């Protein structure tokens, strides 16, 4: 039980912390979209697809908003809850360690007649 609770807490914290870190690594930073990043390529593709502009409320705009301002409190709660569920699920282990025994049967002795 304790292992499951600890796994749930770790899963929730990792889920909340991973989103800004991942978005920053992709190029969605607080200062804007980083040059030559995945985010810049996404923005370029979205602009080409939309005739020169990025759609408000689209994927690129939403990711940039989250990268710049972070997630809302309700989004953090939802994300933390989902991470906790996954962490608890991964932390549950019903498998018991196998008992160690001899790897092979001892050689049998031949009976002489």
VENSUL-V884090 format. One line per field, one symbol per residue. ss: DSSP state (@ for helix, = for strand, . for the rest). phi: phi as a letter, one per 20 degrees, with the letter a starting at -180 (. if undefined). burial: + if it has 24 or more other ideal C-beta (glycine too) atoms within 12 Angstrom, else -. A space follows every 50 residues. Layout:
ss=???
phi=???
burial=???
//
This chain:
ss=.@@@@@@@@@@@@@@@@@@@@@@@@@.==..==....@@@@@@@@@@@@. ........@@@@@@@@@@@...@@@@@@@@@@@@@@@@@@@......... .............
phi=.fffffffffffffffffffffffffoedfepfffldffffffffffffd moceffnffffffffffednefffffffffffffffffffffcefefffe bffcfffeefeed
burial=------++--++--++--++--++-++++---+---+-+--++--+---- ---+-----+--++-++---+-------++--++--++------------ -------------
//
